[in-house]
Each structure stands twice: as structure tokens, then as C-alpha cells.
Amino acid sequence: MSVNETFSPTIVAFCCNWCSYAGADLSGTNRLQYPANVKIIRIPCSCRLNPMFILRAFQRGADGVILCGCHPGDCHYTTGNYYARRRMTLLFSMLDFLGIEEERTRVEWVSAAEGAKFAATMNEFVATITKLGPNRRLEDLRCRKE
């Protein structure tokens, strides 16, 4: 990376359709700003996120991945976020084994009425990833843009 070029991380945000995606929509409706390099992927429920999707995101060049879901006890599918929390705990230990910093992945509970929290969370997460720098641990060289 040249001296004049600044690092802009690529962030993948998996958002629950019922709460977090609506929170992202509310933050946009309220004109709250978060970085444009956050790519939101809508999923039916946080429990439907296969951990392989996170590994694939890192492989394809993501510098950070965040999972946003409903608050525990408020899941549209009753217990989905409990399964997601358990699955993500196991994934965090696997990422640690692979040598990926734990700050590069995050789980956050954001409801549909918390647009301000969504924007603040994304701003904070992007700042954290910017401090860490680019992710080179699981990078697939075929996906590198040069």
C-alpha cells in the first residue's frame, strides 16, 4: 500500500430480516451515517447464518464480519438468536485457532427501533477494523484486486 493511499476496510454485515435489517433501514430513513464500505446481507434469521459464510467472506477479501440479530428473547422465530450465539461462540474459537484476530468478527443485537445503535455500531466496528489493518490470514489470492 502506498504512502498516499489510505486503508478502507471491507466489512460484511449479516443482518436479520426482522430486526437488524429494519434497524439499518431506520438509520437510513433518519439520515444517520455509517461508512459505505459496510456491505449488508439480509438473512431470514441470525440462526440461519452458516459459519462457512463467514469463513468465505474472509477468504473473498472481507476485513471484518459482523452478525446483527434480534435481542435474545425477541426473536421472530422464538429461539433463533440463542442458536446463533452458541454457533458463533464455537466459530470464534475456530477463528482464533486459524490466527484471525477476534476483533475482526462481532455479534451485535440490534432491534428494528434502534437505527441509531445500528449506525453507531457500524461506525465503531469500521474504526476497529481500520486500526487492525487489512486481513491477510485467509485471503484467497485469486480474489485480490490489483
N, CA, C and O atoms as a GROMACS GRO file, in nm:
protein
  584
    1MET      N    1   0.085  -0.116   0.000
    1MET     CA    2   0.000   0.000   0.000
    1MET      C    3   0.090   0.123   0.000
    1MET      O    4   0.184   0.132   0.080
    2SER      N    5   0.063   0.216  -0.087
    2SER     CA    6   0.148   0.335  -0.098
    2SER      C    7   0.121   0.430   0.019
    2SER      O    8   0.024   0.416   0.092
    3VAL      N    9   0.210   0.528   0.033
    3VAL     CA   10   0.201   0.622   0.145
    3VAL      C   11   0.076   0.708   0.133
    3VAL      O   12   0.014   0.740   0.235
    4ASN      N   13   0.038   0.747   0.012
    4ASN     CA   14  -0.076   0.837  -0.007
    4ASN      C   15  -0.210   0.764   0.001
    4ASN      O   16  -0.314   0.827   0.019
    5GLU      N   17  -0.207   0.634  -0.013
    5GLU     CA   18  -0.331   0.557  -0.013
    5GLU      C   19  -0.372   0.523   0.130
    5GLU      O   20  -0.290   0.476   0.209
    6THR      N   21  -0.498   0.548   0.165
    6THR     CA   22  -0.547   0.515   0.298
    6THR      C   23  -0.624   0.384   0.292
    6THR      O   24  -0.686   0.352   0.190
    7PHE      N   25  -0.620   0.311   0.400
    7PHE     CA   26  -0.687   0.182   0.407
    7PHE      C   27  -0.836   0.201   0.434
    7PHE      O   28  -0.875   0.268   0.530
    8SER      N   29  -0.918   0.142   0.351
    8SER     CA   30  -1.062   0.143   0.368
    8SER      C   31  -1.108  -0.002   0.378
    8SER      O   32  -1.111  -0.072   0.277
    9PRO      N   33  -1.144  -0.048   0.497
    9PRO     CA   34  -1.175  -0.190   0.514
    9PRO      C   35  -1.306  -0.230   0.446
    9PRO      O   36  -1.398  -0.149   0.431
   10THR      N   37  -1.312  -0.355   0.406
   10THR     CA   38  -1.435  -0.413   0.354
   10THR      C   39  -1.503  -0.488   0.467
   10THR      O   40  -1.446  -0.580   0.525
   11ILE      N   41  -1.624  -0.447   0.499
   11ILE     CA   42  -1.699  -0.506   0.609
   11ILE      C   43  -1.822  -0.575   0.554
   11ILE      O   44  -1.895  -0.518   0.473
   12VAL      N   45  -1.845  -0.698   0.597
   12VAL     CA   46  -1.966  -0.772   0.560
   12VAL      C   47  -2.053  -0.780   0.684
   12VAL      O   48  -2.009  -0.828   0.789
   13ALA      N   49  -2.177  -0.732   0.673
   13ALA     CA   50  -2.272  -0.734   0.785
   13ALA      C   51  -2.388  -0.827   0.748
   13ALA      O   52  -2.464  -0.799   0.656
   14PHE      N   53  -2.401  -0.935   0.822
   14PHE     CA   54  -2.516  -1.025   0.804
   14PHE      C   55  -2.623  -0.977   0.900
   14PHE      O   56  -2.603  -0.978   1.022
   15CYS      N   57  -2.738  -0.936   0.847
   15CYS     CA   58  -2.844  -0.876   0.929
   15CYS      C   59  -2.972  -0.957   0.921
   15CYS      O   60  -3.016  -0.997   0.813
   16CYS      N   61  -3.030  -0.981   1.037
   16CYS     CA   62  -3.158  -1.049   1.049
   16CYS      C   63  -3.266  -0.967   0.979
   16CYS      O   64  -3.271  -0.845   0.994
   17ASN      N   65  -3.352  -1.033   0.905
   17ASN     CA   66  -3.457  -0.966   0.828
   17ASN      C   67  -3.554  -0.889   0.917
   17ASN      O   68  -3.600  -0.782   0.879
   18TRP      N   69  -3.585  -0.942   1.034
   18TRP     CA   70  -3.692  -0.887   1.114
   18TRP      C   71  -3.649  -0.772   1.206
   18TRP      O   72  -3.731  -0.684   1.236
   19CYS      N   73  -3.526  -0.771   1.249
   19CYS     CA   74  -3.484  -0.666   1.342
   19CYS      C   75  -3.368  -0.582   1.288
   19CYS      O   76  -3.385  -0.462   1.265
   20SER      N   77  -3.255  -0.642   1.268
   20SER     CA   78  -3.136  -0.565   1.234
   20SER      C   79  -3.145  -0.500   1.096
   20SER      O   80  -3.101  -0.387   1.078
   21TYR      N   81  -3.201  -0.571   0.999
   21TYR     CA   82  -3.214  -0.511   0.866
   21TYR      C   83  -3.310  -0.392   0.873
   21TYR      O   84  -3.289  -0.290   0.807
   22ALA      N   85  -3.416  -0.407   0.953
   22ALA     CA   86  -3.509  -0.295   0.972
   22ALA      C   87  -3.440  -0.181   1.048
   22ALA      O   88  -3.470  -0.064   1.023
   23GLY      N   89  -3.350  -0.214   1.140
   23GLY     CA   90  -3.272  -0.111   1.210
   23GLY      C   91  -3.180  -0.036   1.114
   23GLY      O   92  -3.164   0.085   1.126
   24ALA      N   93  -3.122  -0.109   1.020
   24ALA     CA   94  -3.038  -0.045   0.918
   24ALA      C   95  -3.122   0.046   0.830
   24ALA      O   96  -3.080   0.156   0.794
   25ASP      N   97  -3.242   0.001   0.796
   25ASP     CA   98  -3.334   0.082   0.716
   25ASP      C   99  -3.375   0.207   0.793
   25ASP      O  100  -3.383   0.316   0.735
   26LEU      N  101  -3.400   0.194   0.923
   26LEU     CA  102  -3.437   0.308   1.005
   26LEU      C  103  -3.322   0.408   1.015
   26LEU      O  104  -3.346   0.529   1.012
   27SER      N  105  -3.199   0.360   1.025
   27SER     CA  106  -3.086   0.452   1.031
   27SER      C  107  -3.074   0.530   0.900
   27SER      O  108  -3.038   0.647   0.901
   28GLY      N  109  -3.104   0.465   0.788
   28GLY     CA  110  -3.104   0.536   0.660
   28GLY      C  111  -3.218   0.635   0.650
   28GLY      O  112  -3.200   0.745   0.596
   29THR      N  113  -3.335   0.597   0.700
   29THR     CA  114  -3.451   0.686   0.698
   29THR      C  115  -3.426   0.810   0.783
   29THR      O  116  -3.469   0.920   0.749
   30ASN      N  117  -3.357   0.790   0.896
   30ASN     CA  118  -3.326   0.903   0.985
   30ASN      C  119  -3.201   0.979   0.944
   30ASN      O  120  -3.157   1.070   1.014
   31ARG      N  121  -3.143   0.941   0.831
   31ARG     CA  122  -3.023   1.004   0.776
   31ARG      C  123  -2.903   0.996   0.871
   31ARG      O  124  -2.822   1.088   0.879
   32LEU      N  125  -2.895   0.885   0.942
   32LEU     CA  126  -2.777   0.859   1.026
   32LEU      C  127  -2.671   0.796   0.938
   32LEU      O  128  -2.702   0.709   0.856
   33GLN      N  129  -2.548   0.836   0.953
   33GLN     CA  130  -2.444   0.793   0.861
   33GLN      C  131  -2.359   0.681   0.920
   33GLN      O  132  -2.323   0.683   1.037
   34TYR      N  133  -2.329   0.585   0.836
   34TYR     CA  134  -2.228   0.484   0.864
   34TYR      C  135  -2.153   0.461   0.733
   34TYR      O  136  -2.208   0.490   0.627
   35PRO      N  137  -2.032   0.410   0.738
   35PRO     CA  138  -1.948   0.401   0.618
   35PRO      C  139  -2.012   0.319   0.506
   35PRO      O  140  -2.083   0.222   0.530
   36ALA      N  141  -1.985   0.360   0.385
   36ALA     CA  142  -2.040   0.293   0.268
   36ALA      C  143  -1.972   0.160   0.239
   36ALA      O  144  -2.023   0.082   0.160
   37ASN      N  145  -1.860   0.134   0.302
   37ASN     CA  146  -1.792   0.007   0.278
   37ASN      C  147  -1.846  -0.107   0.363
   37ASN      O  148  -1.788  -0.216   0.367
   38VAL      N  149  -1.959  -0.084   0.432
   38VAL     CA  150  -2.029  -0.190   0.503
   38VAL      C  151  -2.130  -0.249   0.405
   38VAL      O  152  -2.225  -0.182   0.364
   39LYS      N  153  -2.109  -0.374   0.369
   39LYS     CA  154  -2.198  -0.444   0.275
   39LYS      C  155  -2.295  -0.529   0.356
   39LYS      O  156  -2.254  -0.623   0.424
   40ILE      N  157  -2.424  -0.495   0.348
   40ILE     CA  158  -2.526  -0.564   0.427
   40ILE      C  159  -2.584  -0.679   0.346
   40ILE      O  160  -2.621  -0.663   0.230
   41ILE      N  161  -2.590  -0.796   0.410
   41ILE     CA  162  -2.653  -0.913   0.351
   41ILE      C  163  -2.769  -0.951   0.442
   41ILE      O  164  -2.750  -0.979   0.561
   42ARG      N  165  -2.889  -0.951   0.386
   42ARG     CA  166  -3.008  -0.984   0.465
   42ARG      C  167  -3.024  -1.135   0.473
   42ARG      O  168  -3.020  -1.205   0.371
   43ILE      N  169  -3.043  -1.185   0.595
   43ILE     CA  170  -3.066  -1.327   0.617
   43ILE      C  171  -3.198  -1.341   0.693
   43ILE      O  172  -3.236  -1.249   0.766
   44PRO      N  173  -3.269  -1.453   0.678
   44PRO     CA  174  -3.401  -1.467   0.742
   44PRO      C  175  -3.395  -1.457   0.894
   44PRO      O  176  -3.483  -1.399   0.957
   45CYS      N  177  -3.291  -1.514   0.953
   45CYS     CA  178  -3.274  -1.512   1.098
   45CYS      C  179  -3.125  -1.529   1.126
   45CYS      O  180  -3.053  -1.587   1.045
   46SER      N  181  -3.079  -1.480   1.239
   46SER     CA  182  -2.937  -1.492   1.272
   46SER      C  183  -2.895  -1.638   1.285
   46SER      O  184  -2.778  -1.671   1.263
   47CYS      N  185  -2.988  -1.727   1.320
   47CYS     CA  186  -2.952  -1.868   1.333
   47CYS      C  187  -2.932  -1.935   1.197
   47CYS      O  188  -2.876  -2.044   1.190
   48ARG      N  189  -2.975  -1.872   1.091
   48ARG     CA  190  -2.958  -1.930   0.958
   48ARG      C  191  -2.821  -1.902   0.897
   48ARG      O  192  -2.792  -1.949   0.787
   49LEU      N  193  -2.738  -1.827   0.966
   49LEU     CA  194  -2.605  -1.796   0.916
   49LEU      C  195  -2.513  -1.916   0.937
   49LEU      O  196  -2.482  -1.953   1.050
   50ASN      N  197  -2.472  -1.975   0.828
   50ASN     CA  198  -2.378  -2.085   0.833
   50ASN      C  199  -2.240  -2.028   0.861
   50ASN      O  200  -2.199  -1.934   0.793
   51PRO      N  201  -2.166  -2.080   0.957
   51PRO     CA  202  -2.032  -2.027   0.984
   51PRO      C  203  -1.939  -2.030   0.863
   51PRO      O  204  -1.844  -1.952   0.856
   52MET      N  205  -1.967  -2.116   0.768
   52MET     CA  206  -1.886  -2.119   0.646
   52MET      C  207  -1.900  -1.990   0.567
   52MET      O  208  -1.808  -1.951   0.495
   53PHE      N  209  -2.014  -1.921   0.580
   53PHE     CA  210  -2.032  -1.793   0.511
   53PHE      C  211  -1.932  -1.690   0.562
   53PHE      O  212  -1.880  -1.609   0.486
   54ILE      N  213  -1.905  -1.695   0.692
   54ILE     CA  214  -1.808  -1.601   0.750
   54ILE      C  215  -1.668  -1.634   0.703
   54ILE      O  216  -1.592  -1.545   0.666
   55LEU      N  217  -1.633  -1.762   0.704
   55LEU     CA  218  -1.502  -1.802   0.653
   55LEU      C  219  -1.487  -1.765   0.506
   55LEU      O  220  -1.381  -1.720   0.464
   56ARG      N  221  -1.593  -1.785   0.429
   56ARG     CA  222  -1.589  -1.750   0.286
   56ARG      C  223  -1.575  -1.599   0.266
   56ARG      O  224  -1.507  -1.555   0.174
   57ALA      N  225  -1.640  -1.521   0.352
   57ALA     CA  226  -1.627  -1.375   0.342
   57ALA      C  227  -1.482  -1.333   0.366
   57ALA      O  228  -1.429  -1.248   0.294
   58PHE      N  229  -1.417  -1.391   0.465
   58PHE     CA  230  -1.276  -1.361   0.489
   58PHE      C  231  -1.190  -1.407   0.372
   58PHE      O  232  -1.096  -1.338   0.332
   59GLN      N  233  -1.223  -1.522   0.317
   59GLN     CA  234  -1.146  -1.574   0.204
   59GLN      C  235  -1.160  -1.484   0.082
   59GLN      O  236  -1.065  -1.466   0.006
   60ARG      N  237  -1.278  -1.426   0.064
   60ARG     CA  238  -1.304  -1.342  -0.052
   60ARG      C  239  -1.261  -1.197  -0.034
   60ARG      O  240  -1.286  -1.114  -0.121
   61GLY      N  241  -1.196  -1.166   0.078
   61GLY     CA  242  -1.138  -1.033   0.094
   61GLY      C  243  -1.200  -0.944   0.199
   61GLY      O  244  -1.162  -0.827   0.209
   62ALA      N  245  -1.293  -0.994   0.278
   62ALA     CA  246  -1.350  -0.912   0.385
   62ALA      C  247  -1.246  -0.890   0.494
   62ALA      O  248  -1.171  -0.981   0.529
   63ASP      N  249  -1.243  -0.769   0.547
   63ASP     CA  250  -1.152  -0.739   0.657
   63ASP      C  251  -1.220  -0.757   0.792
   63ASP      O  252  -1.152  -0.773   0.893
   64GLY      N  253  -1.352  -0.755   0.794
   64GLY     CA  254  -1.428  -0.775   0.916
   64GLY      C  255  -1.567  -0.825   0.884
   64GLY      O  256  -1.622  -0.792   0.779
   65VAL      N  257  -1.624  -0.906   0.973
   65VAL     CA  258  -1.758  -0.960   0.954
   65VAL      C  259  -1.835  -0.939   1.084
   65VAL      O  260  -1.786  -0.970   1.193
   66ILE      N  261  -1.956  -0.887   1.071
   66ILE     CA  262  -2.041  -0.865   1.188
   66ILE      C  263  -2.176  -0.932   1.164
   66ILE      O  264  -2.231  -0.926   1.054
   67LEU      N  265  -2.228  -0.997   1.267
   67LEU     CA  266  -2.360  -1.058   1.263
   67LEU      C  267  -2.451  -0.976   1.352
   67LEU      O  268  -2.424  -0.959   1.471
   68CYS      N  269  -2.560  -0.927   1.296
   68CYS     CA  270  -2.658  -0.849   1.373
   68CYS      C  271  -2.789  -0.927   1.375
   68CYS      O  272  -2.838  -0.971   1.271
   69GLY      N  273  -2.844  -0.942   1.492
   69GLY     CA  274  -2.969  -1.016   1.506
   69GLY      C  275  -3.060  -0.952   1.609
   69GLY      O  276  -3.028  -0.847   1.665
   70CYS      N  277  -3.173  -1.017   1.632
   70CYS     CA  278  -3.270  -0.969   1.730
   70CYS      C  279  -3.212  -0.987   1.872
   70CYS      O  280  -3.125  -1.071   1.895
   71HIS      N  281  -3.262  -0.907   1.962
   71HIS     CA  282  -3.222  -0.923   2.103
   71HIS      C  283  -3.269  -1.060   2.153
   71HIS      O  284  -3.375  -1.108   2.113
   72PRO      N  285  -3.189  -1.125   2.241
   72PRO     CA  286  -3.233  -1.254   2.296
   72PRO      C  287  -3.369  -1.241   2.363
   72PRO      O  288  -3.393  -1.152   2.444
   73GLY      N  289  -3.456  -1.330   2.327
   73GLY     CA  290  -3.593  -1.328   2.378
   73GLY      C  291  -3.690  -1.258   2.286
   73GLY      O  292  -3.811  -1.270   2.304
   74ASP      N  293  -3.642  -1.183   2.187
   74ASP     CA  294  -3.729  -1.110   2.094
   74ASP      C  295  -3.723  -1.165   1.952
   74ASP      O  296  -3.769  -1.098   1.859
   75CYS      N  297  -3.667  -1.284   1.934
   75CYS     CA  298  -3.651  -1.339   1.800
   75CYS      C  299  -3.787  -1.372   1.738
   75CYS      O  300  -3.876  -1.425   1.804
   76HIS      N  301  -3.800  -1.340   1.611
   76HIS     CA  302  -3.923  -1.370   1.537
   76HIS      C  303  -3.948  -1.520   1.534
   76HIS      O  304  -4.063  -1.565   1.529
   77TYR      N  305  -3.840  -1.597   1.535
   77TYR     CA  306  -3.851  -1.743   1.533
   77TYR      C  307  -3.827  -1.802   1.672
   77TYR      O  308  -3.782  -1.917   1.682
   78THR      N  309  -3.855  -1.728   1.775
   78THR     CA  310  -3.852  -1.765   1.916
   78THR      C  311  -3.712  -1.785   1.973
   78THR      O  312  -3.671  -1.710   2.061
   79THR      N  313  -3.636  -1.884   1.926
   79THR     CA  314  -3.506  -1.914   1.986
   79THR      C  315  -3.391  -1.907   1.888
   79THR      O  316  -3.282  -1.957   1.918
   80GLY      N  317  -3.410  -1.849   1.774
   80GLY     CA  318  -3.306  -1.846   1.670
   80GLY      C  319  -3.178  -1.781   1.714
   80GLY      O  320  -3.069  -1.830   1.684
   81ASN      N  321  -3.189  -1.668   1.786
   81ASN     CA  322  -3.066  -1.599   1.825
   81ASN      C  323  -2.988  -1.674   1.932
   81ASN      O  324  -2.867  -1.654   1.945
   82TYR      N  325  -3.053  -1.760   2.009
   82TYR     CA  326  -2.980  -1.844   2.104
   82TYR      C  327  -2.892  -1.945   2.031
   82TYR      O  328  -2.778  -1.969   2.070
   83TYR      N  329  -2.945  -2.002   1.924
   83TYR     CA  330  -2.865  -2.095   1.842
   83TYR      C  331  -2.750  -2.021   1.775
   83TYR      O  332  -2.639  -2.072   1.767
   84ALA      N  333  -2.778  -1.900   1.727
   84ALA     CA  334  -2.672  -1.821   1.663
   84ALA      C  335  -2.561  -1.787   1.761
   84ALA      O  336  -2.443  -1.794   1.727
   85ARG      N  337  -2.598  -1.750   1.881
   85ARG     CA  338  -2.498  -1.715   1.982
   85ARG      C  339  -2.409  -1.835   2.014
   85ARG      O  340  -2.287  -1.821   2.028
   86ARG      N  341  -2.470  -1.952   2.026
   86ARG     CA  342  -2.393  -2.074   2.055
   86ARG      C  343  -2.300  -2.108   1.938
   86ARG      O  344  -2.184  -2.143   1.958
   87ARG      N  345  -2.353  -2.097   1.816
   87ARG     CA  346  -2.274  -2.128   1.697
   87ARG      C  347  -2.158  -2.031   1.680
   87ARG      O  348  -2.049  -2.071   1.641
   88MET      N  349  -2.181  -1.903   1.707
   88MET     CA  350  -2.077  -1.802   1.691
   88MET      C  351  -1.966  -1.820   1.797
   88MET      O  352  -1.850  -1.791   1.769
   89THR      N  353  -2.002  -1.866   1.916
   89THR     CA  354  -1.901  -1.892   2.018
   89THR      C  355  -1.804  -1.999   1.970
   89THR      O  356  -1.683  -1.987   1.990
   90LEU      N  357  -1.856  -2.103   1.908
   90LEU     CA  358  -1.770  -2.207   1.853
   90LEU      C  359  -1.686  -2.154   1.737
   90LEU      O  360  -1.569  -2.188   1.723
   91LEU      N  361  -1.747  -2.070   1.654
   91LEU     CA  362  -1.674  -2.014   1.540
   91LEU      C  363  -1.560  -1.924   1.587
   91LEU      O  364  -1.452  -1.925   1.528
   92PHE      N  365  -1.582  -1.847   1.693
   92PHE     CA  366  -1.477  -1.759   1.745
   92PHE      C  367  -1.355  -1.840   1.788
   92PHE      O  368  -1.242  -1.798   1.764
   93SER      N  369  -1.377  -1.955   1.851
   93SER     CA  370  -1.262  -2.037   1.891
   93SER      C  371  -1.192  -2.094   1.769
   93SER      O  372  -1.070  -2.109   1.770
   94MET      N  373  -1.267  -2.127   1.664
   94MET     CA  374  -1.204  -2.178   1.542
   94MET      C  375  -1.124  -2.068   1.472
   94MET      O  376  -1.014  -2.094   1.423
   95LEU      N  377  -1.178  -1.946   1.468
   95LEU     CA  378  -1.105  -1.835   1.407
   95LEU      C  379  -0.978  -1.803   1.485
   95LEU      O  380  -0.875  -1.767   1.427
   96ASP      N  381  -0.985  -1.817   1.616
   96ASP     CA  382  -0.867  -1.797   1.699
   96ASP      C  383  -0.761  -1.901   1.665
   96ASP      O  384  -0.642  -1.870   1.658
   97PHE      N  385  -0.804  -2.025   1.644
   97PHE     CA  386  -0.712  -2.131   1.604
   97PHE      C  387  -0.647  -2.101   1.468
   97PHE      O  388  -0.530  -2.132   1.447
   98LEU      N  389  -0.724  -2.040   1.377
   98LEU     CA  390  -0.672  -2.007   1.244
   98LEU      C  391  -0.583  -1.883   1.245
   98LEU      O  392  -0.517  -1.853   1.146
   99GLY      N  393  -0.581  -1.811   1.356
   99GLY     CA  394  -0.495  -1.694   1.367
   99GLY      C  395  -0.561  -1.564   1.329
   99GLY      O  396  -0.492  -1.464   1.309
  100ILE      N  397  -0.692  -1.562   1.318
  100ILE     CA  398  -0.764  -1.439   1.286
  100ILE      C  399  -0.798  -1.368   1.416
  100ILE      O  400  -0.852  -1.430   1.508
  101GLU      N  401  -0.767  -1.239   1.423
  101GLU     CA  402  -0.792  -1.163   1.544
  101GLU      C  403  -0.940  -1.166   1.579
  101GLU      O  404  -1.025  -1.158   1.490
  102GLU      N  405  -0.971  -1.177   1.707
  102GLU     CA  406  -1.111  -1.186   1.749
  102GLU      C  407  -1.187  -1.056   1.725
  102GLU      O  408  -1.310  -1.056   1.719
  103GLU      N  409  -1.114  -0.944   1.712
  103GLU     CA  410  -1.181  -0.816   1.686
  103GLU      C  411  -1.238  -0.808   1.545
  103GLU      O  412  -1.319  -0.720   1.516
  104ARG      N  413  -1.198  -0.898   1.456
  104ARG     CA  414  -1.247  -0.895   1.318
  104ARG      C  415  -1.387  -0.950   1.302
  104ARG      O  416  -1.450  -0.929   1.198
  105THR      N  417  -1.436  -1.020   1.402
  105THR     CA  418  -1.573  -1.072   1.398
  105THR      C  419  -1.647  -1.022   1.522
  105THR      O  420  -1.589  -1.002   1.628
  106ARG      N  421  -1.775  -1.003   1.504
  106ARG     CA  422  -1.854  -0.947   1.614
  106ARG      C  423  -1.999  -0.990   1.600
  106ARG      O  424  -2.048  -1.009   1.488
  107VAL      N  425  -2.067  -1.005   1.712
  107VAL     CA  426  -2.211  -1.032   1.716
  107VAL      C  427  -2.274  -0.917   1.791
  107VAL      O  428  -2.229  -0.880   1.900
  108GLU      N  429  -2.379  -0.862   1.734
  108GLU     CA  430  -2.446  -0.747   1.796
  108GLU      C  431  -2.597  -0.768   1.785
  108GLU      O  432  -2.647  -0.812   1.682
  109TRP      N  433  -2.668  -0.735   1.891
  109TRP     CA  434  -2.814  -0.746   1.891
  109TRP      C  435  -2.872  -0.607   1.869
  109TRP      O  436  -2.853  -0.518   1.952
  110VAL      N  437  -2.942  -0.588   1.759
  110VAL     CA  438  -3.000  -0.458   1.722
  110VAL      C  439  -3.145  -0.481   1.683
  110VAL      O  440  -3.174  -0.563   1.596
  111SER      N  441  -3.237  -0.410   1.747
  111SER     CA  442  -3.378  -0.425   1.714
  111SER      C  443  -3.417  -0.330   1.601
  111SER      O  444  -3.337  -0.245   1.559
  112ALA      N  445  -3.539  -0.344   1.554
  112ALA     CA  446  -3.588  -0.262   1.442
  112ALA      C  447  -3.600  -0.115   1.480
  112ALA      O  448  -3.597  -0.029   1.393
  113ALA      N  449  -3.613  -0.086   1.609
  113ALA     CA  450  -3.630   0.052   1.654
  113ALA      C  451  -3.498   0.119   1.689
  113ALA      O  452  -3.497   0.234   1.733
  114GLU      N  453  -3.386   0.049   1.671
  114GLU     CA  454  -3.256   0.102   1.712
  114GLU      C  455  -3.169   0.140   1.592
  114GLU      O  456  -3.060   0.087   1.575
  115GLY      N  457  -3.219   0.231   1.512
  115GLY     CA  458  -3.142   0.278   1.397
  115GLY      C  459  -3.015   0.350   1.438
  115GLY      O  460  -2.912   0.336   1.374
  116ALA      N  461  -3.023   0.428   1.545
  116ALA     CA  462  -2.905   0.499   1.594
  116ALA      C  463  -2.800   0.401   1.645
  116ALA      O  464  -2.680   0.422   1.624
  117LYS      N  465  -2.843   0.295   1.712
  117LYS     CA  466  -2.749   0.195   1.761
  117LYS      C  467  -2.683   0.123   1.645
  117LYS      O  468  -2.564   0.092   1.650
  118PHE      N  469  -2.760   0.096   1.538
  118PHE     CA  470  -2.702   0.029   1.422
  118PHE      C  471  -2.592   0.115   1.360
  118PHE      O  472  -2.483   0.065   1.332
  119ALA      N  473  -2.619   0.241   1.339
  119ALA     CA  474  -2.519   0.331   1.279
  119ALA      C  475  -2.397   0.343   1.369
  119ALA      O  476  -2.284   0.339   1.321
  120ALA      N  477  -2.419   0.359   1.499
  120ALA     CA  478  -2.306   0.372   1.592
  120ALA      C  479  -2.223   0.244   1.596
  120ALA      O  480  -2.100   0.250   1.601
  121THR      N  481  -2.290   0.129   1.592
  121THR     CA  482  -2.218   0.001   1.593
  121THR      C  483  -2.133  -0.014   1.468
  121THR      O  484  -2.018  -0.057   1.476
  122MET      N  485  -2.188   0.020   1.354
  122MET     CA  486  -2.112   0.009   1.229
  122MET      C  487  -1.993   0.106   1.227
  122MET      O  488  -1.884   0.069   1.184
  123ASN      N  489  -2.015   0.228   1.273
  123ASN     CA  490  -1.904   0.324   1.278
  123ASN      C  491  -1.792   0.275   1.370
  123ASN      O  492  -1.674   0.286   1.337
  124GLU      N  493  -1.829   0.221   1.485
  124GLU     CA  494  -1.730   0.171   1.580
  124GLU      C  495  -1.657   0.049   1.524
  124GLU      O  496  -1.536   0.037   1.541
  125PHE      N  497  -1.730  -0.040   1.459
  125PHE     CA  498  -1.669  -0.160   1.404
  125PHE      C  499  -1.572  -0.127   1.291
  125PHE      O  500  -1.464  -0.185   1.282
  126VAL      N  501  -1.610  -0.034   1.205
  126VAL     CA  502  -1.521   0.007   1.096
  126VAL      C  503  -1.395   0.073   1.152
  126VAL      O  504  -1.286   0.051   1.100
  127ALA      N  505  -1.408   0.152   1.257
  127ALA     CA  506  -1.291   0.214   1.320
  127ALA      C  507  -1.198   0.108   1.378
  127ALA      O  508  -1.076   0.119   1.367
  128THR      N  509  -1.255   0.006   1.440
  128THR     CA  510  -1.175  -0.102   1.497
  128THR      C  511  -1.098  -0.177   1.387
  128THR      O  512  -0.980  -0.206   1.402
  129ILE      N  513  -1.167  -0.209   1.278
  129ILE     CA  514  -1.104  -0.284   1.169
  129ILE      C  515  -1.000  -0.198   1.099
  129ILE      O  516  -0.897  -0.249   1.056
  130THR      N  517  -1.024  -0.068   1.088
  130THR     CA  518  -0.926   0.022   1.027
  130THR      C  519  -0.796   0.022   1.107
  130THR      O  520  -0.687   0.025   1.050
  131LYS      N  521  -0.807   0.018   1.241
  131LYS     CA  522  -0.687   0.012   1.326
  131LYS      C  523  -0.611  -0.119   1.307
  131LYS      O  524  -0.488  -0.121   1.311
  132LEU      N  525  -0.685  -0.228   1.286
  132LEU     CA  526  -0.621  -0.359   1.269
  132LEU      C  527  -0.548  -0.371   1.136
  132LEU      O  528  -0.448  -0.442   1.125
  133GLY      N  529  -0.599  -0.302   1.035
  133GLY     CA  530  -0.538  -0.311   0.902
  133GLY      C  531  -0.601  -0.423   0.819
  133GLY      O  532  -0.696  -0.488   0.864
  134PRO      N  533  -0.548  -0.445   0.700
  134PRO     CA  534  -0.607  -0.546   0.612
  134PRO      C  535  -0.591  -0.687   0.667
  134PRO      O  536  -0.494  -0.719   0.735
  135ASN      N  537  -0.689  -0.771   0.635
  135ASN     CA  538  -0.685  -0.911   0.674
  135ASN      C  539  -0.612  -0.989   0.565
  135ASN      O  540  -0.654  -0.990   0.450
  136ARG      N  541  -0.504  -1.052   0.602
  136ARG     CA  542  -0.427  -1.130   0.506
  136ARG      C  543  -0.424  -1.278   0.542
  136ARG      O  544  -0.364  -1.358   0.471
  137ARG      N  545  -0.486  -1.315   0.652
  137ARG     CA  546  -0.473  -1.452   0.702
  137ARG      C  547  -0.544  -1.554   0.614
  137ARG      O  548  -0.484  -1.656   0.580
  138LEU      N  549  -0.669  -1.531   0.576
  138LEU     CA  550  -0.744  -1.627   0.495
  138LEU      C  551  -0.764  -1.578   0.352
  138LEU      O  552  -0.850  -1.630   0.281
  139GLU      N  553  -0.688  -1.481   0.311
  139GLU     CA  554  -0.709  -1.420   0.181
  139GLU      C  555  -0.681  -1.518   0.068
  139GLU      O  556  -0.579  -1.587   0.067
  140ASP      N  557  -0.773  -1.523  -0.028
  140ASP     CA  558  -0.754  -1.601  -0.150
  140ASP      C  559  -0.690  -1.509  -0.253
  140ASP      O  560  -0.750  -1.408  -0.291
  141LEU      N  561  -0.572  -1.541  -0.298
  141LEU     CA  562  -0.500  -1.452  -0.390
  141LEU      C  563  -0.572  -1.434  -0.522
  141LEU      O  564  -0.549  -1.336  -0.592
  142ARG      N  565  -0.658  -1.528  -0.558
  142ARG     CA  566  -0.734  -1.514  -0.682
  142ARG      C  567  -0.837  -1.402  -0.674
  142ARG      O  568  -0.880  -1.350  -0.777
  143CYS      N  569  -0.877  -1.365  -0.552
  143CYS     CA  570  -0.980  -1.262  -0.534
  143CYS      C  571  -0.921  -1.123  -0.516
  143CYS      O  572  -0.995  -1.026  -0.504
  144ARG      N  573  -0.791  -1.111  -0.513
  144ARG     CA  574  -0.725  -0.982  -0.489
  144ARG      C  575  -0.741  -0.892  -0.611
  144ARG      O  576  -0.722  -0.936  -0.725
  145LYS      N  577  -0.775  -0.767  -0.586
  145LYS     CA  578  -0.789  -0.668  -0.693
  145LYS      C  579  -0.658  -0.592  -0.703
  145LYS      O  580  -0.613  -0.533  -0.604
  146GLU      N  581  -0.598  -0.592  -0.819
  146GLU     CA  582  -0.472  -0.520  -0.835
  146GLU      C  583  -0.473  -0.443  -0.963
  146GLU      O  584  -0.376  -0.375  -0.996
   0.00000   0.00000   0.00000
